[in-house]
Amino acid sequence: MTTIAAVAIPRRSITLDLRAVKIVMQRDLIRTYQDRTRFVSALVQPLLFLFVLGSGLSSLTKGSTGPIDLRTFMYPGILATSTLFTAMFSAMSIVWDREFGFLREMLVAPVRRSSIILGKALSGATIATLQGVLVLLLGFFVNVPLTPGLAVQLLAEVFLLSFTLTSLGLAIVSRITQVQTVMGLMQVFLLPLSFLSGALYPLSNLPTWLGIVVRLNPLTYAVHPIRTAVFDRLTLPDSVRAQLNPAITWFGWSVPTAVQLLLVATIGLTLFVVAVAQFQKVE
C-alpha cells in the first residue's frame, strides 16, 4: 500500500520575503569571500589610476591644479568609479545562477520575486562598498584628510551609488541567458559611464557638447558629491576650488548636493522597479 505524505507549502509573507533577501545576500557575500582573489584584483585599476597615471601626469598639470596634487583631485572620482565594475558585475551572478540551475530553485520558492532582486541589489551594493573601504584607505597616501566623519559620509554615498549601479546591471541582465552576451553589454555601459562622469577631469571649461553629455550621465551626480565632500576638507583658494570643483548647473541654477543625491536615489529605485518587472517575466 502506497502512502502519500502531505506537503504543506507555506503562504507568502513579509517574513519569508525578508528571509529570502537575507539568504540571497548571505550567499553572494559568502561566494565573494571564497573568491577573494577577484575581490582584491579589482583594486588594480584604482592603484594604476592613482599612483601611475596620477603621478605621471602631475608634472604636466601642476600649473593648472595649483596647490593641490593631481592625485588628490583624482581620488574622489576613482573612489566612485572603483565601485562601477564591482556593482555591475555583481548583477551578473544572476546569469550564472540561471546557467547552473540555481535560479530555478529560487523561482519555485514561496517568496515574491522582488525579494530575490532586492537581495541581489543589496548584496551587490554591499560588496562594492566593502571594496570601496579598501580604496578609501588609499586617501591617506594622496593627502586626503580622512576623518571618521568624512569616511562615513563617503561610504554612505558610495553605497547609494553602488545600489543604483547594481540595479542598472540587474535591469540589463534579468532576462539574458548567456554570460558572453552580458560581458559585451557591460562594456558598452561601463566605459561611457566612467569616462563621461567627470571622475578624472574637472567640469569647468568643457566643450559645450561634452558638458551636456556629462550632465546627462547619472554617475556625474554621485561623483560630484563625493568630490565636494573631500574638497570641503581641503584648504584651497576660492579660485582653485571653483576651477577644479565647480558647481553643476542646470540652465544657470546651481544644483545642491542633496538634490544630486536624491536624483541618484530616484534613478536607483526606478532601475530597481524595472529590474523587478523584467524578472517577473523570467520562466
Secondary structure, 3 states (H helix, E strand, C coil): CCCCCCCCCCCCCHHHHHHHHHHHHHHHHHHHHHCHHHHHHCCHHHHHHHHHHHHHHHHHHHHHHCCCCHHHHHHHHHHHHHHHHHHHHHHCHHHHHHHCCHHHHHHCCCCCHHHHHHHHHHHHHHHHHHHHHHHHHHHHHCCCCCCHHHHHHHHHHHHHHHHHHHHHHHHHHCCCCCHHHHHHHHHHHHHHHHHCCCCCCCCCCCCHHHHHHHHHCCCHHHHHHHHHHHHCCCCCCHHHHHHHCCCCEECCEECCHHHHHHHHHHHHHHHHHHHHHHHHCCC
